[in-house]
């Protein structure tokens, strides 16, 4: 009996250690505002060089970093990608609804900066892209982000610092409608250098 209990405790601990972080992101244009236009949405993941040291990935800490005061040289970024969902085992890709972006992978989101570049690919004249910048200041091992009702504003940036964030058990859920939210000009964005 003692060996069985010891075995169960070891199995539970190994299962807890083997868990991977999870991040799911859904981004959707405002269907009432897009009309016949088609939009390309891409994302890149950035992070500041000086991140908060933390021992407990499962806690619900809030970052002490003031993301608006960072300089572009203090941030490192990956490349933009429009492919956010891994291929199925069959090698096929799941179809993504038009004017949207979906991401799902094993990413620990805390203190990452998610940058979305939105381009109007059906405009006859070249339009500037729009950007949405989402710094993740709340810690969670599993994170779900849903940004919707985006109205295209060329040459502008929306910096999402005030979020509708709720912890639902172990999952941090952010559901943010951008309906009617005005963006700022790219030239006025303090950390425009990493867009």
trRosetta pair geometry for C-beta under 8 A, 3 or more apart (Angstrom, degrees):
i j d omega theta_ij theta_ji phi_ij phi_ji
1 4 5.6 -52 -152 32 34 114
1 5 6.6 31 153 -16 66 104
2 5 5.9 -54 -150 37 32 109
2 6 6.3 31 152 -17 65 108
3 6 5.6 -55 -145 40 32 112
3 7 6.1 36 154 -22 65 107
4 7 5.7 -54 -147 36 28 113
4 8 6.5 29 154 -19 63 105
5 8 5.7 -53 -149 35 32 111
5 9 6.5 32 153 -19 64 104
6 9 5.8 -54 -149 35 32 111
6 10 6.5 30 154 -16 65 106
7 10 5.8 -56 -148 38 31 110
7 11 6.2 31 154 -20 65 108
8 11 5.6 -55 -145 38 31 112
8 12 6.3 32 156 -20 66 105
9 12 5.9 -53 -147 35 29 110
9 13 6.4 27 155 -16 63 107
10 13 5.8 -58 -148 39 30 110
10 14 6.3 29 155 -18 66 107
11 14 5.8 -55 -145 38 30 110
11 15 6.3 32 155 -21 64 106
12 15 5.7 -55 -150 35 30 113
12 16 6.5 30 153 -19 64 105
13 16 5.8 -53 -148 35 33 111
13 17 6.4 29 155 -16 66 107
14 17 5.8 -56 -146 39 32 109
14 18 6.0 29 157 -20 66 112
15 18 5.8 -60 -142 38 27 110
15 19 7.2 49 154 -44 59 88
16 19 6.1 -35 -165 -4 34 114
19 141 7.4 33 126 165 125 138
20 106 4.3 -34 156 -139 127 126
21 57 7.1 -106 -75 174 113 131
21 106 5.8 109 70 -171 66 69
21 107 6.2 -83 106 94 114 22
21 108 4.0 140 0 -78 177 72
21 109 7.4 -167 162 -8 129 69
21 141 5.2 -128 -114 -172 82 66
21 142 6.7 -168 -160 -77 60 51
22 104 7.7 -4 -170 -165 90 79
22 105 7.9 179 -145 99 55 26
22 106 6.3 -42 -92 -110 53 55
22 107 7.7 43 -164 42 16 57
22 141 7.5 46 25 136 73 70
22 142 4.5 11 57 -125 100 86
22 143 7.2 -177 96 32 62 57
23 103 7.0 -18 119 119 98 105
23 104 7.2 -175 94 -137 57 40
23 105 6.2 -12 59 63 93 66
23 106 7.6 113 17 -151 83 10
23 107 4.0 -39 13 62 134 100
23 108 7.7 -146 -42 -67 113 9
23 109 4.8 127 -100 -59 124 110
23 142 7.8 -165 -70 -154 42 46
23 143 5.0 0 -115 64 74 100
23 145 7.6 4 -171 4 87 105
24 102 8.0 -17 -169 -169 80 83
24 103 6.9 167 -153 91 37 64
24 104 4.7 9 -111 -105 80 88
24 143 7.3 -173 33 98 61 58
24 144 5.0 -5 65 -116 103 72
24 145 7.1 -178 95 30 55 65
25 43 7.1 98 96 -96 152 168
25 84 6.9 -93 66 -173 103 148
25 101 7.3 -14 117 113 103 95
25 102 7.0 164 89 -154 64 39
25 103 4.1 12 49 50 104 106
25 104 7.6 -159 26 -64 61 53
25 114 6.9 178 -106 -156 156 159
25 144 8.0 174 -79 -161 39 42
25 145 4.5 -5 -114 66 77 108
25 146 7.9 -179 -156 -75 45 37
25 147 7.6 0 -169 9 90 99
26 100 7.1 -15 -171 -174 79 113
26 101 7.5 159 -156 85 36 57
26 102 5.5 0 -107 -108 69 78
26 145 7.1 -178 31 97 59 62
26 146 4.9 3 61 -117 106 72
26 147 7.2 -179 93 33 58 59
26 148 7.6 2 116 -64 98 93
27 41 5.5 -164 97 170 128 153
27 43 7.7 157 -4 -64 146 119
27 100 6.2 159 87 -161 59 62
27 101 4.2 3 53 52 110 99
27 102 7.6 -155 26 -68 70 40
27 116 5.9 160 -124 -125 165 153
27 132 7.6 171 -137 55 132 148
27 147 4.8 -1 -115 67 75 104
27 148 7.6 -176 -156 -78 36 49
27 150 7.1 15 180 -17 89 142
28 31 7.7 -23 162 -42 108 87
28 97 7.7 9 -116 86 103 125
28 99 6.9 64 -158 119 61 85
28 100 4.6 -7 -102 -110 71 100
28 101 8.0 -149 -63 28 44 61
28 147 7.2 172 27 96 64 59
28 148 4.4 3 61 -121 107 81
28 149 7.4 29 95 -26 93 37
28 150 6.9 162 96 11 42 99
29 33 7.1 -122 163 70 95 97
29 34 5.0 76 127 -68 134 123
29 39 5.5 115 -57 35 146 147
29 41 7.8 -156 -44 -54 95 127
29 99 4.0 -70 28 169 125 114
29 100 6.9 -119 8 -71 77 59
29 118 7.6 131 -83 -150 104 138
29 149 8.0 25 164 -145 29 12
29 150 4.9 -74 -118 67 49 94
29 151 7.7 99 -164 -88 79 26
29 152 6.9 -2 -137 -46 118 91
30 33 4.1 41 89 20 116 112
30 34 6.6 169 78 -30 61 83
30 148 7.6 105 -84 159 60 68
30 149 4.4 44 -93 -156 93 53
30 150 5.8 -153 -22 60 80 34
30 151 5.1 -8 15 -70 137 69
30 178 7.7 -116 -52 76 106 89
30 179 6.3 112 -102 -97 129 82
31 34 6.2 -45 -136 18 32 112
31 99 7.5 140 -94 87 67 144
33 151 4.7 -49 131 -117 172 87
33 152 7.2 -178 127 14 118 80
34 37 5.3 -128 -179 62 76 91
34 39 6.8 -102 -130 -13 118 115
34 99 5.4 -29 -112 -117 162 160
34 152 7.4 87 -105 -12 69 116
36 122 7.0 -126 121 131 80 156
37 120 5.6 -37 -173 -149 129 102
37 122 4.8 -171 -143 58 61 122
37 123 7.0 18 -131 -58 116 73
37 152 7.5 -72 105 6 152 156
38 98 6.3 -77 -129 -167 90 116
38 99 6.7 -130 -145 -65 51 85
38 120 7.7 116 76 -162 47 56
38 121 5.2 -50 97 64 96 98
38 122 4.5 101 30 -31 84 117
39 99 4.8 66 41 -123 102 78
39 118 5.6 -1 -179 -170 122 95
39 119 6.7 153 -157 76 69 41
39 120 5.8 -40 -101 -100 77 50
39 121 6.6 146 -124 8 21 87
39 152 6.5 -157 -96 -80 135 128
40 82 6.3 -54 -172 -105 95 138
40 118 7.2 160 81 -153 52 45
40 119 4.7 -10 55 58 101 96
40 121 4.9 77 -22 -39 105 123
41 82 6.9 121 82 -128 49 89
41 99 7.6 81 -20 -170 116 39
41 100 6.8 -64 28 161 143 15
41 101 3.7 -113 103 -41 124 122
41 116 6.0 -12 -167 -170 94 107
41 117 7.4 156 -153 79 45 48
41 118 5.3 -8 -102 -103 76 79
42 80 4.1 47 144 177 131 110
42 81 6.1 157 -160 71 92 20
42 82 4.7 -62 -97 -71 83 76
42 101 7.3 -166 -73 -112 16 143
42 116 7.1 152 78 -156 43 56
42 117 4.8 -13 61 57 98 97
42 119 7.9 17 4 3 104 104
43 80 6.8 146 72 -146 18 68
43 81 6.4 -35 63 60 68 74
43 82 8.0 121 14 -97 68 36
43 84 6.4 46 34 -85 127 119
43 101 6.3 139 -29 159 110 146
43 103 6.1 -56 49 -55 155 142
43 114 6.1 -17 -161 -170 113 94
43 115 6.8 144 -155 77 58 50
43 116 5.3 -25 -96 -98 79 69
43 117 7.7 -174 -79 17 30 72
44 77 5.3 50 141 180 126 110
44 78 5.2 -164 -162 76 91 78
44 79 6.0 -129 -113 121 118 17
44 80 4.7 -70 -49 -83 107 53
44 81 6.9 115 -85 8 66 75
44 114 7.9 161 80 -154 40 50
44 115 5.1 -15 59 61 85 103
44 117 7.7 31 0 -10 98 107
45 77 7.1 166 90 -148 37 68
45 78 5.3 27 53 22 78 118
45 107 7.1 -123 -117 -148 159 147
45 112 5.5 -26 -165 -173 99 124
45 113 7.4 136 -165 71 49 52
45 114 6.1 -23 -106 -102 67 66
45 115 7.8 -174 -84 21 20 79
46 75 5.1 25 171 173 123 110
46 76 6.5 171 -153 88 75 37
46 77 3.9 -31 -95 -94 95 87
46 78 7.4 -142 -73 15 52 66
46 112 7.0 132 72 -173 44 69
46 113 4.2 -30 72 66 99 104
46 114 7.8 -173 26 -75 77 20
46 115 6.1 43 -4 -13 116 115
46 194 5.9 75 -116 155 157 141
47 51 6.6 -14 171 -69 111 124
47 75 7.0 170 86 -151 22 73
47 76 6.3 -17 60 59 72 82
47 111 6.3 65 -145 125 97 85
47 112 5.2 -52 -83 -116 95 59
47 113 6.4 172 -84 12 37 83
48 51 6.0 143 76 -71 89 71
48 65 6.1 177 23 -145 159 152
48 67 7.7 -136 -47 -114 128 75
48 70 5.7 -115 -103 -119 117 139
48 74 5.6 2 -148 140 86 96
48 75 5.5 -47 -97 -97 55 72
48 111 6.7 -80 32 173 100 103
48 113 7.5 84 -34 -21 76 118
49 74 5.3 -111 16 -168 106 64
49 75 7.2 -121 -22 -80 78 25
49 76 6.6 87 -73 -13 80 101
50 65 7.8 156 95 -101 86 115
50 74 7.1 -40 12 -168 93 110
51 65 7.6 -46 -127 -50 50 139
51 111 5.0 117 -139 129 105 155
52 61 7.5 -143 115 127 149 143
52 63 5.8 -163 -8 -134 137 76
52 64 6.1 117 -87 28 128 94
52 65 6.8 -125 -36 -30 101 99
52 111 6.3 -173 22 -68 93 149
54 57 7.2 119 114 -78 114 47
54 59 7.1 -134 -174 45 124 122
54 61 6.3 -144 -117 22 139 156
54 110 7.8 -34 31 118 153 153
54 139 7.1 -163 -169 -112 174 157
56 59 4.2 72 104 -21 118 110
56 61 8.0 125 75 -25 97 116
57 108 6.6 -71 -149 -133 117 135
57 139 7.7 -145 -162 178 44 117
57 141 5.4 79 139 -92 96 98
58 141 5.3 -13 -102 -35 63 128
58 170 7.2 -44 -151 -137 95 102
59 139 6.1 28 89 97 73 136
60 138 7.0 -9 -170 -174 77 91
60 139 6.0 179 -143 73 28 86
60 140 6.6 22 -112 -81 76 76
60 167 5.9 -23 -121 -85 142 151
60 172 7.7 148 -128 -78 95 109
61 110 7.7 57 69 -147 97 142
61 138 7.9 169 90 -154 44 46
61 139 4.4 32 51 14 78 135
62 137 5.8 27 -165 146 75 94
62 138 5.9 -23 -107 -101 72 63
62 139 7.3 -130 -71 1 27 87
63 110 7.0 160 -60 -177 110 89
63 111 5.2 137 -101 -84 140 91
63 135 7.9 -104 60 151 151 109
63 136 7.7 102 -16 111 137 55
63 137 4.1 -114 36 -148 109 72
63 138 7.6 -98 -3 -52 87 25
63 139 7.4 127 -49 -45 78 89
65 70 7.3 22 176 -60 110 112
65 111 6.4 92 16 -130 142 102
65 135 7.8 -127 98 177 115 137
65 137 7.1 -145 60 -115 88 94
66 69 4.4 38 101 15 111 115
66 70 7.6 -178 95 -32 62 74
67 70 5.7 -30 -159 -3 45 118
67 113 6.7 146 -146 -96 129 117
67 135 3.9 -88 -92 -75 168 171
67 137 7.1 -116 -23 -67 121 109
67 161 7.1 -168 59 -106 118 102
67 191 7.8 -80 160 -2 75 154
68 159 7.2 81 -97 163 96 148
68 161 6.9 -11 -48 -85 113 145
68 190 5.8 73 -176 50 73 144
68 191 7.4 -146 -146 -14 38 113
69 190 7.6 -35 -98 137 27 149
70 74 5.1 -133 -164 77 90 124
70 75 5.8 75 153 -49 134 110
70 191 5.5 26 83 -96 90 140
71 74 4.8 92 59 1 78 106
71 75 7.7 -163 92 -5 44 91
71 191 7.0 -175 -141 -114 18 90
71 193 7.5 8 174 39 63 141
72 75 6.0 -71 -155 38 37 107
72 191 5.7 152 -69 -162 72 75
72 192 7.4 -48 -69 72 126 41
72 193 2.7 -60 -65 80 164 124
72 194 4.7 179 -140 -36 90 87
73 193 7.5 -20 -35 112 62 150
75 113 6.7 -25 -148 31 129 145
75 191 7.0 68 -4 -173 148 129
75 194 5.0 -47 89 -66 130 161
77 113 7.9 -64 -96 75 96 107
77 115 7.2 -13 -133 19 133 136
77 194 5.5 141 -27 -172 137 111
78 81 7.8 -23 124 -14 117 109
80 115 8.0 -80 -95 96 89 102
80 117 5.8 -29 -124 24 140 131
81 84 6.9 138 109 -69 104 63
82 101 7.1 -107 -149 -120 67 105
83 93 7.9 -80 -136 -131 103 135
84 101 6.0 89 -6 173 143 85
84 102 5.3 -173 81 98 125 47
84 103 3.2 -89 -171 -90 126 69
84 104 6.8 90 142 8 91 55
84 105 7.6 -122 -178 -20 68 108
85 93 7.3 119 86 -158 106 85
85 94 5.9 -52 115 44 152 112
85 96 7.2 168 10 -73 130 113
85 102 5.4 14 -46 103 113 105
85 103 6.9 -144 -57 -119 60 28
85 104 5.6 31 -112 33 75 97
86 104 7.5 -92 8 82 84 86
86 105 6.8 111 -33 -94 105 93
87 91 5.9 1 162 -147 133 31
87 92 6.9 151 -166 73 90 26
87 93 5.7 -65 -115 -83 77 71
88 91 6.9 -45 75 25 76 19
88 92 5.0 -8 44 63 120 78
88 93 7.1 -177 1 -94 89 23
88 94 6.6 104 -43 -44 111 85
96 100 6.0 -145 163 84 98 97
96 101 7.2 25 175 -119 146 28
96 102 5.6 -159 -126 16 116 111
97 100 4.7 37 78 25 91 136
101 116 6.9 177 47 -137 157 117
107 112 7.1 0 163 -32 117 166
108 112 7.8 145 100 -28 57 120
108 141 7.0 -40 -122 -136 89 51
109 112 5.3 -95 -162 31 51 121
109 114 8.0 -22 -149 -41 102 116
109 136 4.6 -133 149 -159 95 172
109 140 7.0 -1 53 61 111 83
109 143 4.3 -48 19 26 148 157
109 145 7.9 162 -140 -32 158 121
109 172 7.9 -130 65 63 134 131
110 136 5.7 -129 -120 120 26 115
110 138 7.3 -104 -113 101 85 32
110 139 4.1 20 -104 -112 138 74
110 140 7.1 154 -62 27 99 47
111 135 7.7 -7 -143 -175 38 89
111 136 6.3 -77 -19 81 16 87
111 137 7.3 60 -86 -107 57 42
111 139 8.0 0 -20 -84 85 86
112 135 7.9 -177 96 -148 39 52
112 136 5.2 23 53 28 73 123
113 133 6.5 -8 -178 -169 103 91
113 134 7.1 156 -162 81 54 47
113 135 4.9 -22 -107 -100 84 72
113 136 7.3 -149 -82 8 36 76
114 133 7.6 157 83 -157 52 42
114 134 4.4 -13 61 63 99 103
114 135 8.0 -174 22 -78 66 24
114 136 7.1 63 -9 -34 99 102
114 145 7.5 159 37 78 164 173
115 131 6.3 -20 -169 -163 90 108
115 132 7.5 159 -156 81 43 51
115 133 5.4 -6 -107 -107 76 74
115 134 7.7 -167 -73 26 34 70
115 194 7.3 -148 -60 120 158 96
115 195 6.5 -168 -165 -123 139 60
116 131 6.6 147 78 -157 58 54
116 132 4.3 0 52 53 111 98
116 133 7.8 -150 25 -68 71 34
116 134 7.5 39 -8 -2 102 107
116 147 7.7 -146 -11 72 160 154
117 129 5.1 2 -172 168 92 144
117 130 7.7 145 -160 76 46 45
117 131 5.8 -20 -101 -100 60 78
117 195 7.5 123 -88 -178 103 86
118 129 6.2 147 71 -169 44 84
118 130 4.5 -23 63 64 104 95
118 131 7.3 -174 17 -80 80 28
118 132 7.2 48 -15 -7 114 98
118 150 7.0 -164 -80 141 166 144
118 152 6.4 -140 127 -116 128 88
119 127 7.4 153 -158 79 69 93
119 129 4.7 -46 -82 -105 82 94
119 130 7.8 180 -74 22 38 70
120 123 4.2 61 114 -23 118 114
120 127 5.0 20 44 52 118 138
120 152 6.0 77 -66 -169 108 157
120 154 7.1 -54 0 -79 120 111
123 126 7.3 121 100 -112 117 13
123 127 4.8 33 72 -9 170 117
127 154 4.4 -92 173 -116 107 147
127 155 7.9 -111 174 -29 77 87
128 154 4.5 117 62 173 81 94
128 155 3.7 61 80 -67 147 80
128 186 7.5 -123 165 -11 139 138
129 154 7.1 91 42 -140 1 71
129 155 7.8 101 62 -67 37 38
130 152 5.8 -168 -6 -154 148 65
130 153 5.2 105 -115 65 132 62
130 154 5.9 -94 -56 -100 91 31
130 155 7.3 -27 -87 20 65 25
130 156 5.6 -4 -129 60 88 74
130 157 7.5 172 -170 -83 63 37
130 158 7.8 28 169 -4 103 94
130 183 6.8 -145 -154 -49 106 177
131 156 7.6 -148 36 105 72 41
131 157 4.5 -14 71 -111 103 81
131 158 7.3 -167 99 29 57 62
131 186 7.1 86 19 -102 123 100
131 189 7.9 -13 73 -69 132 171
131 195 5.3 -58 -93 -141 164 122
132 147 6.7 133 150 167 159 160
132 150 7.2 -78 -55 -120 141 133
132 157 7.4 160 -89 -161 27 60
132 158 4.8 -11 -115 63 76 102
132 160 6.6 30 -178 -21 92 113
132 178 7.6 -83 -111 -84 132 155
133 157 6.3 12 -5 -173 109 109
133 158 7.2 -178 26 88 68 52
133 159 5.0 -12 64 -114 110 66
133 160 6.7 -172 86 19 53 77
133 189 7.8 125 -1 -162 145 135
133 191 7.7 138 -155 75 165 112
133 195 7.7 -81 -71 -94 117 94
134 145 7.0 93 156 -156 160 149
134 147 7.4 -120 -68 -62 143 141
134 160 4.7 -4 -104 56 74 126
134 163 7.9 78 -149 -87 96 127
135 160 7.6 -175 25 79 64 76
135 161 7.0 15 43 -102 109 70
136 143 7.1 -2 -140 -143 137 164
138 163 7.7 -120 -2 69 125 138
138 165 5.4 150 8 162 160 158
138 172 5.7 162 114 -144 119 148
139 172 7.8 173 108 -45 25 147
140 143 5.0 127 79 -74 115 84
140 167 6.9 -176 -96 -113 125 93
140 170 7.2 132 -165 166 96 56
140 171 6.6 71 174 -160 137 26
140 172 3.3 -163 -13 -14 160 116
141 170 6.2 -33 53 176 108 104
142 170 5.6 60 30 126 116 94
142 171 4.7 -51 99 -105 110 73
142 172 7.1 164 91 20 56 71
143 171 7.2 158 -94 -162 23 68
143 172 4.8 -15 -113 64 76 103
143 174 7.4 8 -174 2 94 105
144 171 6.0 22 -2 177 108 115
144 172 7.1 180 30 89 65 54
144 173 4.8 -8 67 -113 108 71
144 174 7.0 -179 95 29 58 65
145 174 4.7 -4 -117 64 70 111
145 176 7.7 -16 -167 14 81 108
146 173 7.7 1 8 -173 106 85
146 174 6.8 177 30 94 63 61
146 175 4.6 -4 66 -114 112 70
146 176 7.0 159 88 26 60 62
147 150 6.8 43 141 -54 98 113
147 160 7.7 -95 -109 -72 127 160
147 174 8.0 -1 -60 119 77 103
147 176 5.1 -14 -110 70 71 101
147 178 6.5 32 -176 -25 91 113
148 175 7.8 -12 13 -168 108 77
148 176 7.5 154 25 85 64 52
148 177 5.6 -33 75 -108 85 67
148 178 7.2 -176 86 15 34 82
149 177 4.5 24 36 -159 132 87
149 178 5.4 -178 90 52 81 64
149 179 3.9 -38 149 -54 140 89
150 178 4.9 33 -96 61 61 136
151 178 7.0 -146 13 114 74 101
151 179 7.2 86 -24 -125 108 46
151 180 7.8 74 2 -52 137 25
151 181 8.0 163 31 50 102 70
153 156 4.2 -36 121 47 109 135
153 158 7.8 101 46 -43 130 100
153 182 7.6 124 -104 -152 163 51
153 183 4.6 165 87 27 148 129
155 185 6.6 -12 138 -141 96 71
155 186 5.8 -102 -179 -5 62 110
156 183 3.4 108 146 107 122 128
156 184 6.3 153 -159 73 90 25
156 185 6.0 -60 -108 -98 74 33
156 186 6.6 -135 -109 -40 21 72
157 183 5.6 158 68 -173 26 109
157 184 5.7 -30 62 63 85 80
157 185 7.7 11 17 114 88 14
157 186 5.6 106 -26 -98 107 61
157 189 4.5 25 45 -77 154 142
157 192 7.4 -134 -37 -101 155 88
157 195 7.2 -98 -94 -95 126 144
158 178 6.4 15 -166 -139 170 131
158 181 6.1 65 -130 124 130 123
158 183 4.6 -80 -62 -103 75 95
158 184 7.9 135 -90 14 37 72
159 184 7.3 -14 -1 24 105 118
159 189 6.8 155 -52 -136 121 103
160 163 6.1 64 161 -79 103 92
160 176 6.4 39 -143 180 136 167
163 174 5.2 -31 177 -140 125 116
163 176 6.0 -66 -141 -76 76 126
164 174 6.4 124 78 -156 64 62
164 175 5.5 -55 95 69 121 66
164 176 5.5 165 29 -85 100 68
165 172 6.2 -7 -168 -175 103 99
165 173 7.2 156 -152 82 53 45
165 174 4.8 -20 -97 -94 78 87
166 172 7.6 155 80 -156 36 54
166 173 5.3 -22 65 64 86 95
166 174 7.9 161 20 -82 63 41
167 171 7.3 148 -157 81 56 44
167 172 5.7 -33 -99 -99 68 64
167 173 7.7 151 -106 17 18 77
168 171 5.0 -21 67 69 89 97
168 172 7.9 155 22 -101 72 16
168 173 5.4 23 2 -6 116 122
178 181 4.5 -84 -166 32 70 128
184 188 4.9 -103 162 84 114 118
184 189 6.0 143 92 -70 115 79
185 188 4.6 80 65 9 89 105
185 189 7.5 -142 96 -23 48 82
186 189 5.6 -45 -155 10 40 118
186 192 5.5 103 174 -131 78 128
186 195 6.8 -107 -147 49 112 168
187 192 7.0 -6 -112 -60 22 170
189 192 4.3 114 79 -67 101 93
189 195 7.4 65 90 -40 148 135
191 194 6.1 -15 156 24 95 103
192 195 5.4 -37 -163 1 58 120
